[in-house]
Amino acid sequence: MTTVGLIGSGNIGGTLARLAVGAGYDVVLSNSRGPETLKDLVDELGEHASAGTAQDAAQVGDLVVVTVPLKAYRAVPVEPLAGKVVIDTNNYYPQRDGAFPELDSGEITSSELLQRHLPDSRVVKVFNNIYYKGLAELPRPSGAADRSALAIAGDDAAAKAEVTAFLDRIGYDAVDVGPLAEGWRYQPDTPAYGTIYSATPTDWEHPAPADADKVRAAVASATR
């Protein structure tokens, strides 16, 4: 059985853990505060969930999700992630993360920063543009008329195929945007960010589906 390691277990990480367990995966959760702080979530998820350190999640996970604030990306373990597919959910928020001149100038994307930190891993950007409540409420079976899609970007085709299969199992289609350099197309302040999955542009609390065509059009309309 595939094990999903989670480096970070906040709103997005915890939601992904629930979806993964529901889809038949084992999960290993971690956060910056220690495994003991994840006891309630592990108890909720049951026998297919456990908690450990970030090193544990990186080591044990067949597929690993990095869902920590961008400012903490350098703390992500490197060696145990070599050769693995790493899902990056991060966004750059200067007010939280501090200034990254290379991101401010547009010379690189946040996921490319993580890929540089993890040179032997295969990073795929996904889950960064959907509110966690929408992520929890919008999964649908394959072929459902109201199934939503999520944008993905990555430099490795096989890694994107693996992530696409993971998305399918947890209830989403995928829209391949291209390499990590194109990940800016669904970062904050773009048409594909956030409100594309909400009932109205100001109502993030009530999710609404966004199919592949809608996501594809929003990504294509992004400008820098």
Secondary structure in CASP SS format (residue, H / E / C, confidence):
PFRMAT SS
TARGET T0000
AUTHOR 0000-0000-0000
METHOD secondary structure of the structure
MODEL  1
M C 1.00
T C 1.00
T E 1.00
V E 1.00
G E 1.00
L E 1.00
I E 1.00
G C 1.00
S C 1.00
G C 1.00
N H 1.00
I H 1.00
G H 1.00
G H 1.00
T H 1.00
L H 1.00
A H 1.00
R H 1.00
L H 1.00
A H 1.00
V H 1.00
G H 1.00
A C 1.00
G C 1.00
Y C 1.00
D E 1.00
V E 1.00
V E 1.00
L E 1.00
S E 1.00
N C 1.00
S C 1.00
R C 1.00
G C 1.00
P H 1.00
E H 1.00
T H 1.00
L H 1.00
K H 1.00
D H 1.00
L H 1.00
V H 1.00
D H 1.00
E H 1.00
L H 1.00
G C 1.00
E C 1.00
H C 1.00
A E 1.00
S E 1.00
A E 1.00
G C 1.00
T C 1.00
A H 1.00
Q H 1.00
D H 1.00
A H 1.00
A H 1.00
Q H 1.00
V H 1.00
G C 1.00
D C 1.00
L E 1.00
V E 1.00
V E 1.00
V E 1.00
T C 1.00
V C 1.00
P C 1.00
L H 1.00
K H 1.00
A H 1.00
Y H 1.00
R H 1.00
A H 1.00
V C 1.00
P C 1.00
V C 1.00
E H 1.00
P H 1.00
L H 1.00
A C 1.00
G C 1.00
K C 1.00
V E 1.00
V E 1.00
I E 1.00
D E 1.00
T C 1.00
N C 1.00
N C 1.00
Y C 1.00
Y C 1.00
P H 1.00
Q H 1.00
R H 1.00
D H 1.00
G C 1.00
A C 1.00
F C 1.00
P H 1.00
E H 1.00
L H 1.00
D H 1.00
S C 1.00
G C 1.00
E C 1.00
I C 1.00
T C 1.00
S H 1.00
S H 1.00
E H 1.00
L H 1.00
L H 1.00
Q H 1.00
R H 1.00
H H 1.00
L C 1.00
P C 1.00
D C 1.00
S C 1.00
R E 1.00
V E 1.00
V E 1.00
K E 1.00
V C 1.00
F C 1.00
N C 1.00
N C 1.00
I C 1.00
Y C 1.00
Y H 1.00
K H 1.00
G H 1.00
L H 1.00
A H 1.00
E H 1.00
L C 1.00
P C 1.00
R C 1.00
P C 1.00
S C 1.00
G C 1.00
A C 1.00
A C 1.00
D C 1.00
R C 1.00
S C 1.00
A E 1.00
L E 1.00
A E 1.00
I E 1.00
A E 1.00
G E 1.00
D C 1.00
D C 1.00
A H 1.00
A H 1.00
A H 1.00
K H 1.00
A H 1.00
E H 1.00
V H 1.00
T H 1.00
A H 1.00
F H 1.00
L H 1.00
D H 1.00
R H 1.00
I H 1.00
G C 1.00
Y C 1.00
D E 1.00
A E 1.00
V E 1.00
D E 1.00
V E 1.00
G E 1.00
P C 1.00
L H 1.00
A H 1.00
E H 1.00
G H 1.00
W H 1.00
R H 1.00
Y H 1.00
Q C 1.00
P C 1.00
D C 1.00
T C 1.00
P C 1.00
A C 1.00
Y C 1.00
G C 1.00
T H 1.00
I H 1.00
Y H 1.00
S E 1.00
A E 1.00
T E 1.00
P C 1.00
T C 1.00
D E 1.00
W E 1.00
E E 1.00
H E 1.00
P E 1.00
A C 1.00
P C 1.00
A C 1.00
D C 1.00
A H 1.00
D H 1.00
K H 1.00
V H 1.00
R H 1.00
A H 1.00
A H 1.00
V H 1.00
A H 1.00
S C 1.00
A C 1.00
T C 1.00
R C 1.00
END
